[in-house]
Amino acid sequence: MTEPITMDIPHKYGREGVRAKLDAGVDKIAGVVPGGVVKDHRWDGDTLHFTIEGMGQRVASQVELFDDKVRATIDLPPFLALFAAKIRDKLAKEAPKLLK
């Protein structure tokens, strides 16, 4: 089993503002996995749970909301773990854009 990618992304929009941005852009999140598509998503309190499918793999993911940051966690299956560094770099580059 591989370690999940976890990243904190700061924001200035409060929980409700970020929730609205994530609801509007949840499909864009899938771009961290090549050919990725968000297959399902649901809120559980302040945590957005979603599944990305890409490269024949299913990736369980979540975004937890805080007042000043979000914590993204992407649990890569073993095959995609080979690309963890590239996926982490893409997440670091693209995730802040989703919150603007």
C-alpha positions as CSV (number, residue, x, y, z in Angstrom):
1,M,0.0,0.0,0.0
2,T,1.3,3.4,-0.9
3,E,1.2,6.6,1.2
4,P,-1.5,9.1,0.0
5,I,-0.6,12.5,-1.4
6,T,-1.7,15.1,1.1
7,M,-1.4,18.8,0.5
8,D,-2.6,21.9,2.3
9,I,-3.7,24.7,0.0
10,P,-4.2,28.2,1.7
11,H,-7.2,30.3,0.8
12,K,-9.0,33.6,2.0
13,Y,-12.6,32.7,1.2
14,G,-13.9,31.0,4.3
15,R,-15.5,27.6,4.3
16,E,-18.7,28.5,2.5
17,G,-16.8,30.4,-0.3
18,V,-14.5,27.5,-0.9
19,R,-17.4,25.0,-0.8
20,A,-19.1,27.0,-3.6
21,K,-15.8,27.1,-5.7
22,L,-15.3,23.3,-5.2
23,D,-18.9,22.6,-6.2
24,A,-18.5,24.6,-9.4
25,G,-15.1,23.1,-10.3
26,V,-15.2,19.6,-9.0
27,D,-14.8,18.2,-12.5
28,K,-11.5,20.2,-12.9
29,I,-10.0,18.3,-10.0
30,A,-9.8,15.2,-12.1
31,G,-7.1,16.8,-14.2
32,V,-4.4,15.8,-11.6
33,V,-4.7,12.2,-13.1
34,P,-4.0,11.9,-16.8
35,G,-7.3,11.3,-18.6
36,G,-9.1,11.6,-15.2
37,V,-12.8,12.0,-14.8
38,V,-14.7,12.6,-11.5
39,K,-17.1,9.7,-11.3
40,D,-18.9,10.6,-8.1
41,H,-18.7,13.2,-5.3
42,R,-20.5,13.9,-2.1
43,W,-20.2,16.2,0.9
44,D,-19.9,14.8,4.4
45,G,-19.9,17.9,6.6
46,D,-16.9,19.9,5.6
47,T,-15.3,17.1,3.6
48,L,-15.8,16.5,-0.1
49,H,-15.3,12.9,-1.0
50,F,-14.8,12.0,-4.7
51,T,-13.5,9.3,-7.0
52,I,-11.3,10.0,-10.0
53,E,-11.1,7.4,-12.8
54,G,-8.1,7.6,-15.1
55,M,-5.6,5.4,-16.8
56,G,-7.8,2.4,-15.9
57,Q,-7.5,3.2,-12.2
58,R,-9.9,4.4,-9.5
59,V,-8.5,7.1,-7.1
60,A,-10.3,7.7,-3.9
61,S,-9.8,11.4,-2.9
62,Q,-11.1,14.0,-0.4
63,V,-10.8,17.7,0.3
64,E,-11.3,18.8,3.9
65,L,-12.3,22.5,4.4
66,F,-10.8,24.7,7.1
67,D,-11.3,28.4,7.6
68,D,-7.9,29.3,6.0
69,K,-6.9,26.2,4.0
70,V,-8.1,23.0,2.4
71,R,-6.4,19.7,2.9
72,A,-6.4,17.6,-0.3
73,T,-5.8,13.9,0.1
74,I,-5.4,11.6,-3.0
75,D,-5.0,7.9,-2.3
76,L,-3.2,6.5,-5.3
77,P,-3.5,2.8,-6.2
78,P,-0.1,1.1,-6.6
79,F,0.1,1.6,-10.4
80,L,-0.4,5.3,-10.2
81,A,1.9,5.6,-7.3
82,L,4.7,5.3,-9.9
83,F,3.6,8.7,-11.0
84,A,3.2,10.2,-7.5
85,A,5.8,13.0,-7.9
86,K,4.2,14.2,-11.2
87,I,0.7,14.0,-9.7
88,R,1.9,15.9,-6.6
89,D,3.5,18.6,-8.8
90,K,0.4,19.0,-10.9
91,L,-1.8,19.2,-7.8
92,A,0.5,21.9,-6.3
93,K,0.3,23.9,-9.5
94,E,-3.4,23.5,-10.4
95,A,-5.2,23.2,-7.0
96,P,-4.7,26.9,-6.0
97,K,-6.3,27.9,-9.3
98,L,-9.5,26.1,-8.4
99,L,-9.8,28.2,-5.3
100,K,-9.5,31.6,-7.0
